[in-house]
Amino acid sequence: MEKYELFLESAKKELQLADHMLNVTYKVVNDPKLLLSIIGRISKALNHNLAFILHYERMYKRIPPFKEDFESMFNAFKLRVTKRYNINIEYITLIQEINEILKQHEKSSIEFRKDDKFVICSDKYRLKIISIDHIKRYINKAKVFLRETENMVKKNE
């Protein structure tokens, strides 16, 4: 199994885990803090999906070597891959939004739950509200993105 295929499998597993956490675990636990863990899983799935595409492209020497950190992979993806495969801008926005939420969480000094939502408050009191509906949309978009990238690679083989 090629390295890029391993990343594809990892991305699928992370998305399945996120989906299970939302649809099964969250209903049992009913704690909005779990929504942040689900976002972390979605982020991992998206990062593995980026690695999948980039390693595939690298195997055929269509792109130069890249570092395996998020920023390098994301920039390589935006600059080299999106135009080649005509990837929808909404997936780039999704990746940025998910990573922005995680950055806000790391920097925030105040976080709290409000009903069935999780609220992240920045130092300047800007609020980022995470709800179940947001998470469902993120998971669905990530699934479609993964399916599309997998189909793109299959067409090229």
C-alpha positions as CSV (number, residue, x, y, z in Angstrom):
1,M,0.0,0.0,0.0
2,E,1.3,3.4,-1.0
3,K,1.9,6.2,1.5
4,Y,-0.9,8.3,0.0
5,E,-3.4,5.4,0.4
6,L,-2.6,5.2,4.1
7,F,-3.5,8.9,4.5
8,L,-6.8,8.2,2.6
9,E,-7.7,5.4,5.0
10,S,-6.7,7.6,8.0
11,A,-8.9,10.4,6.8
12,K,-11.9,8.1,6.4
13,K,-11.4,6.6,9.9
14,E,-11.2,10.1,11.4
15,L,-14.4,11.2,9.7
16,Q,-16.2,8.0,10.8
17,L,-15.0,8.7,14.3
18,A,-16.2,12.3,14.2
19,D,-19.6,11.1,12.8
20,H,-19.9,8.5,15.5
21,M,-19.0,10.9,18.3
22,L,-21.7,13.3,17.1
23,N,-24.5,10.9,16.4
24,V,-23.9,8.3,19.2
25,T,-21.6,9.6,21.9
26,Y,-22.9,13.1,22.1
27,K,-26.5,11.9,22.5
28,V,-25.4,9.8,25.5
29,V,-23.0,12.3,27.1
30,N,-24.9,15.5,26.1
31,D,-21.9,17.7,26.9
32,P,-21.1,20.5,24.4
33,K,-17.4,20.2,25.3
34,L,-17.5,17.1,23.2
35,L,-18.2,19.3,20.1
36,L,-14.6,20.6,20.4
37,S,-13.2,17.0,20.3
38,I,-15.3,16.3,17.2
39,I,-13.9,19.4,15.5
40,G,-10.4,18.1,16.3
41,R,-11.3,14.8,14.6
42,I,-12.6,16.7,11.6
43,S,-9.4,18.7,11.5
44,K,-7.3,15.5,11.5
45,A,-9.5,14.1,8.7
46,L,-9.0,17.2,6.6
47,N,-5.2,17.2,7.2
48,H,-5.0,13.5,6.3
49,N,-7.0,14.3,3.1
50,L,-4.5,17.1,2.2
51,A,-1.6,14.7,2.9
52,F,-3.3,12.1,0.7
53,I,-3.6,14.4,-2.3
54,L,-0.1,15.9,-1.9
55,H,1.6,12.6,-1.5
56,Y,-0.2,11.3,-4.6
57,E,0.9,14.4,-6.5
58,R,4.5,14.1,-5.1
59,M,4.7,10.4,-6.1
60,Y,4.2,11.5,-9.8
61,K,6.6,14.4,-9.3
62,R,3.9,17.0,-10.1
63,I,4.8,19.0,-7.0
64,P,8.1,19.7,-5.2
65,P,8.8,18.2,-1.8
66,F,6.9,19.8,1.1
67,K,7.1,19.8,4.8
68,E,4.5,17.7,6.7
69,D,3.2,20.5,8.9
70,F,-0.2,22.0,8.4
71,E,0.8,25.4,7.0
72,S,3.2,23.9,4.4
73,M,0.7,21.3,3.3
74,F,-2.2,23.8,3.1
75,N,-0.1,26.3,1.1
76,A,1.1,23.6,-1.3
77,F,-2.5,22.4,-1.7
78,K,-3.8,25.9,-2.4
79,L,-1.0,26.8,-4.8
80,R,-0.4,23.6,-6.7
81,V,-3.4,21.3,-6.5
82,T,-6.6,23.4,-6.4
83,K,-6.1,24.8,-9.9
84,R,-5.1,21.4,-11.4
85,Y,-8.2,19.6,-10.1
86,N,-10.5,22.6,-10.1
87,I,-11.3,22.2,-6.4
88,N,-14.2,24.2,-5.0
89,I,-13.2,27.2,-2.8
90,E,-15.6,26.1,-0.1
91,Y,-13.3,23.3,0.8
92,I,-10.4,25.7,1.4
93,T,-12.8,27.8,3.5
94,L,-13.8,24.7,5.5
95,I,-10.2,23.8,6.3
96,Q,-9.4,27.4,7.3
97,E,-12.5,27.7,9.4
98,I,-11.9,24.4,11.3
99,N,-8.3,25.3,12.0
100,E,-9.3,28.8,13.1
101,I,-11.7,27.4,15.6
102,L,-8.9,25.2,17.1
103,K,-6.5,28.2,17.2
104,Q,-9.2,30.3,19.0
105,H,-9.7,27.4,21.5
106,E,-5.9,27.3,22.2
107,K,-5.7,31.0,22.8
108,S,-9.0,31.6,24.6
109,S,-9.1,32.3,28.3
110,I,-12.8,31.8,28.6
111,E,-14.9,29.0,27.3
112,F,-18.4,27.9,28.4
113,R,-21.4,26.0,27.4
114,K,-24.7,27.7,26.7
115,D,-27.6,25.3,26.3
116,D,-26.5,22.8,23.7
117,K,-23.7,25.1,22.3
118,F,-20.1,25.6,23.2
119,V,-18.9,29.2,23.2
120,I,-15.2,30.2,22.8
121,C,-14.5,33.8,23.9
122,S,-11.4,35.6,22.8
123,D,-9.4,38.1,24.8
124,K,-11.3,40.9,23.0
125,Y,-14.6,39.2,23.8
126,R,-15.3,38.0,20.3
127,L,-17.5,35.0,20.5
128,K,-17.3,31.8,18.4
129,I,-20.3,29.7,19.0
130,I,-20.2,26.0,18.1
131,S,-23.4,24.1,17.7
132,I,-24.5,20.7,16.6
133,D,-25.8,22.1,13.3
134,H,-22.3,23.6,12.6
135,I,-20.7,20.3,13.3
136,K,-23.1,18.4,11.1
137,R,-22.3,20.8,8.2
138,Y,-18.6,20.5,8.7
139,I,-18.8,16.7,8.7
140,N,-20.9,16.6,5.6
141,K,-18.7,19.0,3.7
142,A,-15.6,17.0,4.8
143,K,-17.2,13.8,3.6
144,V,-18.0,15.3,0.2
145,F,-14.5,16.7,-0.1
146,L,-12.9,13.3,0.8
147,R,-15.2,11.6,-1.8
148,E,-14.3,14.1,-4.5
149,T,-10.6,13.9,-3.9
150,E,-10.7,10.1,-3.9
151,N,-12.6,10.1,-7.2
152,M,-10.1,12.6,-8.7
153,V,-7.2,10.3,-7.9
154,K,-9.0,7.3,-9.2
155,K,-9.7,9.1,-12.5
156,N,-6.0,9.9,-12.9
157,E,-4.8,6.4,-12.3
